[in-house]
Amino acid sequence: MGFEIERKFVLAQPPPQLTGARVLPIAQGYLAVDDDAEVRVRRIGDRHVLTVKRGAGLRRLEEEIELAAAQFDALWRATEGRRLEKRRHVFEEEGVTFEVDVYDGALAGLIVAEVEFASEDESAAFAPPAWLGTEVTGDRRYSNQQLALAGRPDG
């Protein structure tokens, strides 16, 4: 299993960088959830993935397994009531890759950005640009899992 080190931010509005950014439609549903772990399935464009995550906050354990479309479809049925849809905009700025998620459906209006890092030192050295808004790293209310289960924390 690998680790992901990422910081998360809530944006007040879409940044101008979204124009021309690569966009990936994402449908995500949760098969199992507890306080320390989650198992989800995701359709990202044409890809289908099963992901297991453990932990919370800045550094989390993560493992992904590619699925065939038929496997995804079979598992997707089990995620009813624990789903979300979003459009992920990916772009680079000053050597940093930003992933900005614009949510659809019941979460429409919510915009969240994530920045992944190779190390905790790199994360600590990152100075967020003002457009990133409020940092919510470690705030479980803004985890995709909780957004799918409980909806928007601010609405």
N, C-alpha and C positions, 0 to 999 in steps of 0.2 A: 504494500500500500504506500501511496505517496502522501505528502502533505501539501496543503495549499495555504499560502500566507496572503491574505487580502484585507484591504480596508474598504469600507462601504460608506456611501454618502447619499443623502436625500437632497434632490435638486428642487428648487422652487419652480423652475421652468426649463424647457429644453435648451441646451446650449447651441449656439450657432454651428458648432463643429459637427452636429448631426447631419447637416446638409452635405451630401457627398460621402458620408460614412457607409461602410459595408453594413447591411441590415440582414439579420437572421431571425426569422419567425421561430418562436419557441413555445411548445405546448408541454407542460410539466405537470405530473401527477405523483402523489405520494402513496406508496404501498404500505409502509410502516413508519411510525414516528414514535419516539419517546424522548425523554429529556436529554439524552446523550447521543442518539443516533437517528438516522433516517435512511430509508430506502426509497428511491424515486425512479421514475422512468421519464424520459425526455425525448421529444421529437424536435430536432434542431435542423430546420431545413429538410434535407433528405436523410439525415442521420437519425438513428434510434439508439438510445443509450440507457443502460441501467447503472445507477450510481448509488454507492453506499458512502455516507459521511458520518464521522464521529467527532464529537467535541463541539466547542463553540468559541466564538471570538476570533481573534487574529489568525490563529494557527489551527487548522483542522485536518484530520485524517480523511483522505478521499481516494476511492477506487472506482474506476469506470469500466464497464464492459459493453462492447458494441452488441446490439441486438439486430436480428432480422426484422423487417417490417411486420411480419406475422406474429413474432414473439412480442413486439411492442403492442400490437393491437390486442393480443390476448391479455396482457398485463394491464393495459390502459383501462379496461372494463372495471378492474378492481380499485381504481382511483376515484371513482365517482364521489363528488362532494369534497375532494381534496386536490383540486386542480387550479392552475393559473395559466394565463396566456400573456405573452409579452413579445415585444420586438426589441432585439438586442442590436444596438448600434456600436460598431467597433471602429476606433480610430486611434492614431498615435499623435502625441503632441510632446515635443521636446524629449523624445526618446522613451516616453511612457505610454503604454497601451491602456486606453480607457474602454470599458464596456459599460454603455449606458442603456439600461433597460426601461423601456416605455411600456407600461402595463396596459392591458385591454380588459374588457368585461367589467366585472365588479370592482376591479382595482384601477379602472381608467382614471387618469390624472396623476397617478403616482409615477415618479421618475426617480430611479435609483442608479447610482454609478458605482462600479467596483474597479479597484486597481489591484492587480496581483503582483507579488514581489518574489524574488528569488531567495531572499533571506529576511529575517526579522530586523537586522541592521539596516537593510535597504528600505524597509517599510518605515522604520523610525526616522530615517533621513529625508523621507518624502515630504515636501512642503506643498500641501494641496492648493491648487489655484482657487481663487475666490468663487468661480462659477460652480464648483463642486457642492457648495452649500454646507449643510449640517452633517457632521460625521456621526454615523450610527453603528460603527464597528462594535460587535459584541452585544448590540441591542436586539435581543431575540424577536421583538415585535416586528422587526424589518427583515427577518430571515424569510426566504421564499417559503419555507415550510409553514411558518406562522401566517404569512400572507394568504397561503392557500387554505389554511384551516380557519383562520379568524377574521380575515379581511384586513382592510386598511387600519392601522393604529390611530390615524389622525382623522378618520371619517366614519 
